[in-house]
Amino acid sequence: MEIQTLLASLIKNSIWMKVLGVFFIVYGVITCITIIGLVIGWVPIWLGVLLFSSAKRLDVIEEYDSPEDAVECIEKISLYFKISGIVTLVYAVFLVGSIFFVLFGSFLDVMGW
Protein backbone atom coordinates (compact mmCIF):
# COMPACT_ATOMS: atom_id res chain seq x y z
CA MET A 1 0.00 0.00 0.00
CA GLU A 2 1.13 3.52 -0.68
CA ILE A 3 1.69 6.09 2.02
CA GLN A 4 -0.87 8.34 0.36
CA THR A 5 -3.59 5.70 0.75
CA LEU A 6 -2.81 5.09 4.40
CA LEU A 7 -2.62 8.75 5.34
CA ALA A 8 -5.36 10.11 3.06
CA SER A 9 -7.78 10.81 5.91
CA LEU A 10 -5.15 12.64 7.95
CA ILE A 11 -4.07 14.64 4.92
CA LYS A 12 -7.67 15.71 4.26
CA ASN A 13 -8.02 16.90 7.85
CA SER A 14 -4.62 18.53 8.28
CA ILE A 15 -6.19 22.01 8.20
CA TRP A 16 -8.17 21.14 11.34
CA MET A 17 -5.02 19.89 13.02
CA LYS A 18 -3.41 23.26 12.26
CA VAL A 19 -6.42 25.19 13.58
CA LEU A 20 -6.52 23.15 16.79
CA GLY A 21 -2.74 23.44 17.14
CA VAL A 22 -2.87 27.23 16.88
CA PHE A 23 -5.78 27.29 19.34
CA PHE A 24 -3.79 25.27 21.89
CA ILE A 25 -0.74 27.50 21.46
CA VAL A 26 -2.77 30.70 21.96
CA TYR A 27 -4.61 29.16 24.93
CA GLY A 28 -1.29 28.14 26.49
CA VAL A 29 0.20 31.60 26.02
CA ILE A 30 -2.86 33.22 27.60
CA THR A 31 -2.68 30.74 30.49
CA CYS A 32 1.00 31.58 31.04
CA ILE A 33 0.18 35.24 31.71
CA THR A 34 -0.38 34.50 35.41
CA ILE A 35 2.24 33.13 37.80
CA ILE A 36 0.19 30.02 38.56
CA GLY A 37 -0.58 29.63 34.86
CA LEU A 38 3.13 29.15 34.14
CA VAL A 39 2.92 25.81 35.92
CA ILE A 40 0.30 24.39 33.55
CA GLY A 41 0.42 26.71 30.53
CA TRP A 42 3.30 24.90 28.84
CA VAL A 43 1.22 21.73 28.33
CA PRO A 44 -1.28 23.24 25.84
CA ILE A 45 1.59 24.97 24.05
CA TRP A 46 3.38 21.63 23.70
CA LEU A 47 0.19 19.94 22.46
CA GLY A 48 -0.37 22.73 19.95
CA VAL A 49 3.17 22.48 18.62
CA LEU A 50 2.80 18.71 18.23
CA LEU A 51 -0.45 19.05 16.28
CA PHE A 52 0.76 21.90 14.11
CA SER A 53 4.07 20.27 13.23
CA SER A 54 2.25 17.02 12.50
CA ALA A 55 -0.01 18.83 10.06
CA LYS A 56 3.02 20.45 8.40
CA ARG A 57 4.53 16.96 7.98
CA LEU A 58 1.30 15.86 6.31
CA ASP A 59 1.77 18.66 3.78
CA VAL A 60 5.26 17.35 3.04
CA ILE A 61 3.93 13.79 2.76
CA GLU A 62 1.26 14.91 0.31
CA GLU A 63 3.81 16.68 -1.86
CA TYR A 64 6.86 14.39 -1.69
CA ASP A 65 5.52 10.97 -0.59
CA SER A 66 8.13 10.71 2.17
CA PRO A 67 8.03 7.62 4.44
CA GLU A 68 10.30 9.26 7.03
CA ASP A 69 7.91 12.18 7.38
CA ALA A 70 4.99 9.75 7.68
CA VAL A 71 6.66 7.95 10.59
CA GLU A 72 7.50 11.24 12.30
CA CYS A 73 3.94 12.51 11.78
CA ILE A 74 2.39 9.39 13.32
CA GLU A 75 4.84 9.52 16.24
CA LYS A 76 3.89 13.14 16.97
CA ILE A 77 0.18 12.35 16.80
CA SER A 78 0.76 9.39 19.11
CA LEU A 79 2.64 11.58 21.59
CA TYR A 80 -0.19 14.13 21.42
CA PHE A 81 -2.72 11.46 22.46
CA LYS A 82 -0.47 10.12 25.23
CA ILE A 83 0.03 13.58 26.73
CA SER A 84 -3.68 14.40 26.37
CA GLY A 85 -4.59 11.16 28.12
CA ILE A 86 -2.19 11.76 31.01
CA VAL A 87 -3.36 15.36 31.44
CA THR A 88 -7.00 14.25 31.36
CA LEU A 89 -6.34 11.61 34.03
CA VAL A 90 -4.52 14.12 36.24
CA TYR A 91 -7.36 16.65 35.87
CA ALA A 92 -9.95 13.94 36.60
CA VAL A 93 -8.14 12.90 39.80
CA PHE A 94 -7.84 16.56 40.81
CA LEU A 95 -11.56 17.10 40.11
CA VAL A 96 -12.63 14.05 42.11
CA GLY A 97 -10.32 15.10 44.96
CA SER A 98 -11.75 18.62 44.90
CA ILE A 99 -15.32 17.36 44.96
CA PHE A 100 -14.49 15.04 47.86
CA PHE A 101 -12.78 17.89 49.73
CA VAL A 102 -15.78 20.21 49.27
CA LEU A 103 -18.30 17.53 50.26
CA PHE A 104 -16.21 16.46 53.27
CA GLY A 105 -15.78 20.10 54.32
CA SER A 106 -19.51 20.69 53.99
CA PHE A 107 -20.23 17.59 56.02
CA LEU A 108 -17.88 18.75 58.78
CA ASP A 109 -19.51 22.18 58.73
CA VAL A 110 -23.00 20.71 59.01
CA MET A 111 -21.86 18.50 61.91
CA GLY A 112 -20.46 21.55 63.66
CA TRP A 113 -16.82 20.43 63.65
C-alpha positions in Angstrom: 0.0 0.0 0.0 1.1 3.5 -0.7 1.7 6.1 2.0 -0.9 8.3 0.4 -3.6 5.7 0.7 -2.8 5.1 4.4 -2.6 8.8 5.3 -5.4 10.1 3.1 -7.8 10.8 5.9 -5.1 12.6 7.9 -4.1 14.6 4.9 -7.7 15.7 4.3 -8.0 16.9 7.9 -4.6 18.5 8.3 -6.2 22.0 8.2 -8.2 21.1 11.3 -5.0 19.9 13.0 -3.4 23.3 12.3 -6.4 25.2 13.6 -6.5 23.1 16.8 -2.7 23.4 17.1 -2.9 27.2 16.9 -5.8 27.3 19.3 -3.8 25.3 21.9 -0.7 27.5 21.5 -2.8 30.7 22.0 -4.6 29.2 24.9 -1.3 28.1 26.5 0.2 31.6 26.0 -2.9 33.2 27.6 -2.7 30.7 30.5 1.0 31.6 31.0 0.2 35.2 31.7 -0.4 34.5 35.4 2.2 33.1 37.8 0.2 30.0 38.6 -0.6 29.6 34.9 3.1 29.2 34.1 2.9 25.8 35.9 0.3 24.4 33.5 0.4 26.7 30.5 3.3 24.9 28.8 1.2 21.7 28.3 -1.3 23.2 25.8 1.6 25.0 24.1 3.4 21.6 23.7 0.2 19.9 22.5 -0.4 22.7 20.0 3.2 22.5 18.6 2.8 18.7 18.2 -0.4 19.1 16.3 0.8 21.9 14.1 4.1 20.3 13.2 2.3 17.0 12.5 0.0 18.8 10.1 3.0 20.4 8.4 4.5 17.0 8.0 1.3 15.9 6.3 1.8 18.7 3.8 5.3 17.4 3.0 3.9 13.8 2.8 1.3 14.9 0.3 3.8 16.7 -1.9 6.9 14.4 -1.7 5.5 11.0 -0.6 8.1 10.7 2.2 8.0 7.6 4.4 10.3 9.3 7.0 7.9 12.2 7.4 5.0 9.7 7.7 6.7 8.0 10.6 7.5 11.2 12.3 3.9 12.5 11.8 2.4 9.4 13.3 4.8 9.5 16.2 3.9 13.1 17.0 0.2 12.4 16.8 0.8 9.4 19.1 2.6 11.6 21.6 -0.2 14.1 21.4 -2.7 11.5 22.5 -0.5 10.1 25.2 0.0 13.6 26.7 -3.7 14.4 26.4 -4.6 11.2 28.1 -2.2 11.8 31.0 -3.4 15.4 31.4 -7.0 14.3 31.4 -6.3 11.6 34.0 -4.5 14.1 36.2 -7.4 16.6 35.9 -10.0 13.9 36.6 -8.1 12.9 39.8 -7.8 16.6 40.8 -11.6 17.1 40.1 -12.6 14.0 42.1 -10.3 15.1 45.0 -11.7 18.6 44.9 -15.3 17.4 45.0 -14.5 15.0 47.9 -12.8 17.9 49.7 -15.8 20.2 49.3 -18.3 17.5 50.3 -16.2 16.5 53.3 -15.8 20.1 54.3 -19.5 20.7 54.0 -20.2 17.6 56.0 -17.9 18.7 58.8 -19.5 22.2 58.7 -23.0 20.7 59.0 -21.9 18.5 61.9 -20.5 21.6 63.7 -16.8 20.4 63.6 
